[in-house]
Amino acid sequence: MDQMNTLEKLNSIEKSLNILTTIGESDQGLTIANIVKLTGLNRSAVNRSIKPLEDASFIVRDSFGLYHLGPVLFYLGQSYLNKNTNKEETLTILNEISNIVAESVGLAIRDGNQVISLYEIETSQPLKTNYTSGQFYPMNRGCYGKCLMAFYDQDIIEDLLDKQDFEKICENTLVEKEEILAEYAKIREEQFVVSINETFSYIAAVGVPIKNCRGQVTACLSISFFKNDDYMDKIEYYRSLLPKYAIQLSPYIL
């Protein structure tokens, strides 16, 4: 009986996490019917799982009956930021870089097997890359994913690559295990990463690894921008600019 109750409890937790993630991925909020459709859960299971989430303020329902993420998640998110960085000092440095280059600047960390963006400073220019804080990034494309996985335990990397199939979403997206590993080796040798036409055809980015206080590479500092005629010159300039800021940020990466 105890084992059955444990399994039922775990199943209920999984349903709640599924619903919470689904609501979090929506920009407009979701009705119960939307949640049923997107999660594949039946209506009664959704109703049972939503109540404790709403009672704990993990989610809130607006006057139109739409569910959104709640204030508790903001508090937990801030706690997560404080656990991984010194927020004030980090943002000061990121804003300084953004003011110099007038481009989008961001910082991501690797936490376990996941790569997540902590801070994104958008350019004041009309066109923006629209990267947002809190996004997870794949290990096969973009500065964040490639850089942070390049310096991760390579036995774990081999295992992760063997378990995944990657979609070639853009002309330079890396999808084969051997080409991804070769890119990682290049990043470790050169101590910087470049991403061109890997996610979008018109976006380029340059990044550098950041070591934490224990000397481990757990963060990546990146500048992303829309390609134009002089984008290769920008890449060279940014790759020479970023390392000094990576050193400044290092004491604040916990």
C-alpha positions in Angstrom: 0.0 0.0 0.0 2.8 2.4 0.9 4.6 1.7 -2.4 1.3 2.3 -4.3 0.8 5.6 -2.5 4.4 6.7 -3.4 3.9 5.9 -7.0 0.6 7.8 -7.1 2.3 10.8 -5.4 5.2 10.8 -7.9 2.7 10.6 -10.8 0.8 13.6 -9.4 4.1 15.5 -9.0 5.0 14.7 -12.6 1.6 15.9 -13.8 2.0 19.2 -11.8 5.4 19.8 -13.3 4.1 19.1 -16.8 1.3 21.7 -16.3 3.7 24.2 -14.7 6.1 23.9 -17.6 3.3 24.2 -20.2 2.0 27.3 -18.6 5.5 28.8 -18.4 6.1 28.2 -22.1 3.0 30.3 -23.0 3.3 34.0 -23.6 -0.5 34.7 -23.5 -1.7 32.5 -20.6 -3.7 29.3 -20.9 -7.2 28.1 -20.2 -8.0 24.7 -18.7 -9.0 23.6 -22.1 -5.6 24.8 -23.5 -3.7 22.9 -20.8 -5.7 19.7 -21.4 -4.8 19.9 -25.1 -1.1 20.8 -24.7 -0.3 18.3 -21.9 -2.5 15.4 -23.1 -3.9 15.0 -19.5 -7.6 14.6 -19.0 -9.6 17.5 -17.6 -10.1 16.0 -14.1 -6.3 15.4 -13.7 -5.6 19.0 -14.8 -8.1 20.3 -12.3 -6.7 18.3 -9.5 -3.1 19.3 -10.3 -3.8 22.9 -10.8 -5.4 23.6 -7.4 -2.2 23.0 -5.2 -0.1 25.0 -7.8 -2.6 27.9 -7.5 -2.9 27.7 -3.7 0.9 27.9 -3.4 1.1 30.9 -5.9 3.2 28.9 -8.4 0.5 29.9 -10.9 -2.3 32.6 -10.9 -5.5 32.9 -12.8 -6.5 36.2 -14.3 -10.0 37.7 -14.7 -10.3 36.1 -18.1 -9.7 32.6 -16.7 -6.2 32.4 -18.1 -3.4 30.8 -16.1 0.1 32.4 -15.8 3.2 31.8 -13.8 2.9 33.1 -10.3 5.0 35.4 -8.0 6.6 32.5 -6.1 8.5 31.5 -9.2 9.9 35.0 -9.5 11.2 34.7 -5.9 12.7 31.3 -6.6 14.2 32.6 -9.8 15.9 35.4 -7.9 17.2 32.9 -5.4 18.6 30.9 -8.3 20.4 34.0 -9.6 21.8 34.8 -6.2 23.0 31.2 -5.8 25.0 31.3 -9.1 26.2 34.9 -9.4 26.5 38.3 -7.6 23.7 39.9 -9.5 24.6 43.6 -9.1 28.2 43.3 -10.0 27.5 41.0 -12.9 24.9 43.3 -14.4 27.2 46.3 -14.0 29.8 44.6 -16.2 27.3 43.3 -18.8 25.8 46.8 -19.2 29.3 48.3 -19.6 30.0 45.9 -22.5 26.6 46.6 -24.1 27.2 50.3 -23.9 30.6 49.9 -25.7 29.4 47.6 -28.5 25.7 48.6 -28.8 24.8 45.0 -29.3 23.1 42.3 -27.2 25.2 40.9 -24.4 24.4 37.9 -22.3 25.7 35.4 -19.7 24.8 31.8 -19.4 25.8 29.0 -17.0 26.0 25.3 -17.1 24.1 23.7 -14.2 24.5 19.9 -14.4 23.7 18.8 -17.9 21.7 22.0 -18.7 22.8 25.3 -20.2 20.6 28.2 -19.1 20.8 32.0 -19.7 20.9 34.0 -16.6 21.2 37.6 -18.0 20.4 39.2 -21.3 21.1 42.9 -22.0 19.4 43.9 -25.2 20.8 46.5 -27.6 19.0 49.8 -27.8 19.0 49.5 -31.6 15.6 48.9 -33.3 16.4 45.3 -34.3 17.0 43.0 -31.4 18.0 39.3 -31.2 15.2 38.8 -28.5 17.2 36.3 -26.4 15.6 36.2 -23.0 16.9 35.3 -19.5 15.9 31.8 -18.3 16.1 30.1 -21.6 17.7 26.7 -22.0 20.1 26.2 -24.8 21.1 23.0 -26.8 24.6 21.6 -26.7 25.1 21.6 -30.5 24.6 25.2 -31.5 25.0 28.8 -30.4 27.8 30.2 -28.2 26.3 29.2 -24.9 25.7 25.5 -25.6 28.9 24.9 -27.5 31.2 26.8 -25.2 29.8 25.4 -21.9 29.7 21.8 -23.1 33.2 22.1 -24.6 34.6 22.5 -21.1 32.4 19.9 -19.5 33.3 16.3 -18.6 33.8 14.7 -22.0 32.7 11.2 -20.8 29.4 12.8 -19.9 29.4 14.7 -23.2 29.9 11.4 -25.2 26.9 9.9 -23.4 24.7 12.9 -23.9 25.5 13.0 -27.6 24.8 9.3 -28.0 21.3 9.8 -26.6 20.3 12.8 -28.8 19.3 13.4 -32.3 19.8 17.0 -33.5 17.7 18.8 -36.2 19.5 20.8 -38.8 17.5 24.0 -38.4 19.9 26.3 -40.2 22.7 26.0 -42.7 25.5 25.7 -40.1 23.7 23.8 -37.4 26.0 20.9 -36.2 24.1 17.6 -36.0 26.7 14.9 -36.2 28.5 13.7 -33.0 32.0 13.8 -34.5 31.6 17.4 -35.9 30.2 18.6 -32.5 33.2 17.0 -30.7 35.6 18.6 -33.2 34.0 22.0 -32.6 34.4 21.5 -28.8 38.1 20.7 -29.2 38.5 23.8 -31.3 36.8 25.9 -28.6 39.0 24.5 -25.9 42.1 25.3 -28.0 41.2 28.8 -29.0 39.4 29.8 -25.8 36.5 31.4 -27.6 33.5 30.4 -29.6 31.8 31.7 -32.7 28.3 31.0 -33.9 27.2 32.0 -37.4 24.0 30.9 -39.1 23.4 28.1 -36.6 20.0 29.0 -35.3 19.0 31.9 -37.6 20.6 32.8 -40.9 21.0 36.5 -40.0 22.5 36.1 -36.5 26.2 35.9 -35.5 27.7 35.7 -32.0 31.0 35.5 -30.2 31.5 34.1 -26.8 34.3 33.3 -24.3 34.4 30.9 -21.3 34.3 32.2 -17.7 35.9 30.3 -14.8 34.3 30.3 -11.4 36.2 30.9 -8.1 37.3 27.2 -8.2 38.8 27.6 -11.7 36.1 25.6 -13.5 34.5 26.8 -16.7 30.8 27.1 -15.7 29.7 30.3 -17.5 29.9 31.9 -21.0 29.9 35.6 -21.9 28.6 36.3 -25.4 27.8 39.2 -27.8 25.2 38.5 -30.4 24.3 40.7 -33.4 22.7 40.9 -36.8 25.0 40.1 -39.6 26.0 42.9 -42.0 28.8 43.5 -44.4 31.4 44.0 -41.7 30.3 41.2 -39.4 33.7 39.4 -39.7 35.4 42.5 -38.4 33.0 42.6 -35.5 33.8 39.0 -34.7 37.5 39.8 -34.5 36.9 42.9 -32.4 34.6 41.2 -30.0 36.9 38.1 -29.5 39.7 40.5 -28.5 37.4 42.6 -26.2 35.6 39.9 -24.2 38.4 38.1 -22.4 39.2 41.0 -20.1 35.6 41.1 -19.1 35.5 37.4 -18.5 38.3 37.9 -16.1 36.4 40.7 -14.4 33.3 38.5 -14.1 35.1 35.4 -12.8 35.0 36.4 -9.1 31.2 36.8 -9.3 30.5 33.4 -10.8 29.8 31.3 -7.7 
